[in-house]
Amino acid sequence: MHCHFSRDYLLFIILYKYIFNRRIKIIWHWHNLPATIVGENKNYLKRIFRDHFYKIISKLIDKHIAISSDIYSWLSSFCKNVTYIPNGISLRKFDISSFEKASDIKNEFGIPKDCSVICTVANFRPQKDYNTLLKAAKEVIVQ
């Protein structure tokens, strides 16, 4: 079972595994460090509980997948079953023909050919840091 960083879902899967079917392997896919680690949560009692919760529950997981070096370092400090698979795409997928297709897409949406288009595909969460994207886009467009 592949769990996607949801405590409630993860607890259900762990209970299912240990009550009904011990052969199920659990993989927990970590997208972000817990708020308790990065200091977003000022409630110290809650932080202590959550930190211990993650450390205890992590022992019941068969494999952890970390998508950043920060998550990998943190998990590796108390887990042995951690794999680091960074997010990203290979730039080799893109060649000059991709940029030629871009003009067709601009035309389809009525965007003038001399306009720059910068986009991202992601949900709106603080860790996506859209402020930095907008600042970088402004610098690229001004040049």
BAVOVO-502375 format. One record per residue (C-alpha): residue number from 1; residue in three letters; x, y, z. Coordinates in pm, whole numbers, plus 50000, padded with zeros to 5 digits. Example, Ala and Ser with C-alpha at 12.3 -4.5 7.8 and 13.67 -1.06 7.14 Angstrom:
+-----+-----+-------+-------+-------+
!   n ! res !    xx !    yy !    zz !
+-----+-----+-------+-------+-------+
!   1 ! ALA ! 51230 ! 49550 ! 50780 !
!   2 ! SER ! 51367 ! 49894 ! 50714 !
+-----+-----+-------+-------+-------+
This chain:
+-----+-----+-------+-------+-------+
!   n ! res !    xx !    yy !    zz !
+-----+-----+-------+-------+-------+
!   1 ! MET ! 50000 ! 50000 ! 50000 !
!   2 ! HIS ! 50135 ! 50336 ! 49898 !
!   3 ! CYS ! 50046 ! 50607 ! 50150 !
!   4 ! HIS ! 50066 ! 50966 ! 50044 !
!   5 ! PHE ! 50154 ! 51159 ! 50360 !
!   6 ! SER ! 49818 ! 51136 ! 50532 !
!   7 ! ARG ! 49823 ! 51041 ! 50899 !
!   8 ! ASP ! 49461 ! 50922 ! 50903 !
!   9 ! TYR ! 49499 ! 50708 ! 50593 !
!  10 ! LEU ! 49832 ! 50573 ! 50718 !
!  11 ! LEU ! 49685 ! 50474 ! 51055 !
!  12 ! PHE ! 49403 ! 50290 ! 50880 !
!  13 ! ILE ! 49650 ! 50097 ! 50661 !
!  14 ! ILE ! 49873 ! 50008 ! 50959 !
!  15 ! LEU ! 49573 ! 49881 ! 51156 !
!  16 ! TYR ! 49455 ! 49682 ! 50854 !
!  17 ! LYS ! 49799 ! 49531 ! 50806 !
!  18 ! TYR ! 49852 ! 49426 ! 51166 !
!  19 ! ILE ! 49496 ! 49304 ! 51224 !
!  20 ! PHE ! 49410 ! 49136 ! 50891 !
!  21 ! ASN ! 49702 ! 49088 ! 50655 !
!  22 ! ARG ! 50061 ! 49109 ! 50774 !
!  23 ! ARG ! 50193 ! 49043 ! 50422 !
!  24 ! ILE ! 50092 ! 49390 ! 50303 !
!  25 ! LYS ! 50393 ! 49616 ! 50258 !
!  26 ! ILE ! 50347 ! 49983 ! 50344 !
!  27 ! ILE ! 50532 ! 50258 ! 50159 !
!  28 ! TRP ! 50500 ! 50612 ! 50292 !
!  29 ! HIS ! 50569 ! 50884 ! 50038 !
!  30 ! TRP ! 50692 ! 51196 ! 50219 !
!  31 ! HIS ! 50632 ! 51526 ! 50040 !
!  32 ! ASN ! 50711 ! 51771 ! 50318 !
!  33 ! LEU ! 50876 ! 51783 ! 50651 !
!  34 ! PRO ! 50619 ! 51788 ! 50931 !
!  35 ! ALA ! 50531 ! 52138 ! 51049 !
!  36 ! THR ! 50677 ! 52046 ! 51387 !
!  37 ! ILE ! 51020 ! 52008 ! 51229 !
!  38 ! VAL ! 51024 ! 52335 ! 51036 !
!  39 ! GLY ! 50892 ! 52532 ! 51332 !
!  40 ! GLU ! 50557 ! 52640 ! 51187 !
!  41 ! ASN ! 50371 ! 52508 ! 51489 !
!  42 ! LYS ! 50423 ! 52712 ! 51808 !
!  43 ! ASN ! 50222 ! 52475 ! 52028 !
!  44 ! TYR ! 50512 ! 52291 ! 52195 !
!  45 ! LEU ! 50303 ! 52012 ! 52346 !
!  46 ! LYS ! 50156 ! 51938 ! 52004 !
!  47 ! ARG ! 50505 ! 51952 ! 51850 !
!  48 ! ILE ! 50642 ! 51699 ! 52099 !
!  49 ! PHE ! 50345 ! 51467 ! 52041 !
!  50 ! ARG ! 50371 ! 51489 ! 51661 !
!  51 ! ASP ! 50748 ! 51440 ! 51658 !
!  52 ! HIS ! 50714 ! 51124 ! 51867 !
!  53 ! PHE ! 50415 ! 51011 ! 51662 !
!  54 ! TYR ! 50620 ! 51025 ! 51340 !
!  55 ! LYS ! 50914 ! 50845 ! 51498 !
!  56 ! ILE ! 50700 ! 50568 ! 51647 !
!  57 ! ILE ! 50477 ! 50519 ! 51344 !
!  58 ! SER ! 50775 ! 50520 ! 51107 !
!  59 ! LYS ! 50895 ! 50194 ! 51263 !
!  60 ! LEU ! 50577 ! 50025 ! 51134 !
!  61 ! ILE ! 50640 ! 50133 ! 50775 !
!  62 ! ASP ! 50821 ! 49898 ! 50538 !
!  63 ! LYS ! 50970 ! 50170 ! 50317 !
!  64 ! HIS ! 50985 ! 50550 ! 50325 !
!  65 ! ILE ! 51029 ! 50758 ! 50010 !
!  66 ! ALA ! 51172 ! 51106 ! 50059 !
!  67 ! ILE ! 51146 ! 51359 ! 49775 !
!  68 ! SER ! 51394 ! 51612 ! 49917 !
!  69 ! SER ! 51734 ! 51592 ! 50081 !
!  70 ! ASP ! 51590 ! 51764 ! 50393 !
!  71 ! ILE ! 51324 ! 51496 ! 50434 !
!  72 ! TYR ! 51580 ! 51224 ! 50363 !
!  73 ! SER ! 51820 ! 51358 ! 50629 !
!  74 ! TRP ! 51545 ! 51389 ! 50885 !
!  75 ! LEU ! 51402 ! 51042 ! 50820 !
!  76 ! SER ! 51746 ! 50882 ! 50809 !
!  77 ! SER ! 51812 ! 51009 ! 51160 !
!  78 ! PHE ! 51564 ! 50753 ! 51297 !
!  79 ! CYS ! 51478 ! 50515 ! 51007 !
!  80 ! LYS ! 51691 ! 50270 ! 50813 !
!  81 ! ASN ! 51442 ! 50203 ! 50536 !
!  82 ! VAL ! 51451 ! 50538 ! 50352 !
!  83 ! THR ! 51495 ! 50592 ! 49979 !
!  84 ! TYR ! 51562 ! 50931 ! 49824 !
!  85 ! ILE ! 51377 ! 50994 ! 49496 !
!  86 ! PRO ! 51388 ! 51366 ! 49417 !
!  87 ! ASN ! 51110 ! 51534 ! 49227 !
!  88 ! GLY ! 51204 ! 51666 ! 48889 !
!  89 ! ILE ! 51201 ! 51606 ! 48519 !
!  90 ! SER ! 51474 ! 51528 ! 48272 !
!  91 ! LEU ! 51554 ! 51820 ! 48046 !
!  92 ! ARG ! 51655 ! 51569 ! 47779 !
!  93 ! LYS ! 51285 ! 51532 ! 47701 !
!  94 ! PHE ! 51286 ! 51882 ! 47555 !
!  95 ! ASP ! 51438 ! 51972 ! 47222 !
!  96 ! ILE ! 51400 ! 52258 ! 46976 !
!  97 ! SER ! 51081 ! 52105 ! 46835 !
!  98 ! SER ! 50919 ! 52155 ! 47178 !
!  99 ! PHE ! 50974 ! 52528 ! 47147 !
! 100 ! GLU ! 50833 ! 52528 ! 46795 !
! 101 ! LYS ! 50518 ! 52364 ! 46930 !
! 102 ! ALA ! 50495 ! 52639 ! 47193 !
! 103 ! SER ! 50413 ! 52895 ! 46924 !
! 104 ! ASP ! 50125 ! 52674 ! 46810 !
! 105 ! ILE ! 49993 ! 52661 ! 47167 !
! 106 ! LYS ! 50025 ! 53039 ! 47206 !
! 107 ! ASN ! 49830 ! 53083 ! 46884 !
! 108 ! GLU ! 49560 ! 52843 ! 47007 !
! 109 ! PHE ! 49508 ! 53053 ! 47323 !
! 110 ! GLY ! 49541 ! 53390 ! 47152 !
! 111 ! ILE ! 49873 ! 53478 ! 47316 !
! 112 ! PRO ! 50092 ! 53703 ! 47098 !
! 113 ! LYS ! 50404 ! 53526 ! 46968 !
! 114 ! ASP ! 50642 ! 53778 ! 47124 !
! 115 ! CYS ! 50497 ! 53731 ! 47477 !
! 116 ! SER ! 50679 ! 53518 ! 47731 !
! 117 ! VAL ! 50481 ! 53247 ! 47905 !
! 118 ! ILE ! 50588 ! 53111 ! 48242 !
! 119 ! CYS ! 50381 ! 52853 ! 48423 !
! 120 ! THR ! 50383 ! 52594 ! 48694 !
! 121 ! VAL ! 50168 ! 52291 ! 48756 !
! 122 ! ALA ! 50114 ! 52254 ! 49129 !
! 123 ! ASN ! 49864 ! 52312 ! 49403 !
! 124 ! PHE ! 49859 ! 52632 ! 49609 !
! 125 ! ARG ! 50056 ! 52550 ! 49922 !
! 126 ! PRO ! 50316 ! 52761 ! 50104 !
! 127 ! GLN ! 50601 ! 52522 ! 50019 !
! 128 ! LYS ! 50542 ! 52584 ! 49647 !
! 129 ! ASP ! 50667 ! 52941 ! 49708 !
! 130 ! TYR ! 50481 ! 53124 ! 49433 !
! 131 ! ASN ! 50627 ! 53456 ! 49546 !
! 132 ! THR ! 50971 ! 53340 ! 49433 !
! 133 ! LEU ! 50826 ! 53212 ! 49105 !
! 134 ! LEU ! 50666 ! 53550 ! 49034 !
! 135 ! LYS ! 50986 ! 53739 ! 49121 !
! 136 ! ALA ! 51191 ! 53509 ! 48897 !
! 137 ! ALA ! 50936 ! 53540 ! 48616 !
! 138 ! LYS ! 50957 ! 53919 ! 48638 !
! 139 ! GLU ! 51337 ! 53904 ! 48612 !
! 140 ! VAL ! 51322 ! 53672 ! 48312 !
! 141 ! ILE ! 51063 ! 53885 ! 48133 !
! 142 ! VAL ! 51248 ! 54214 ! 48200 !
! 143 ! GLN ! 51570 ! 54075 ! 48048 !
+-----+-----+-------+-------+-------+
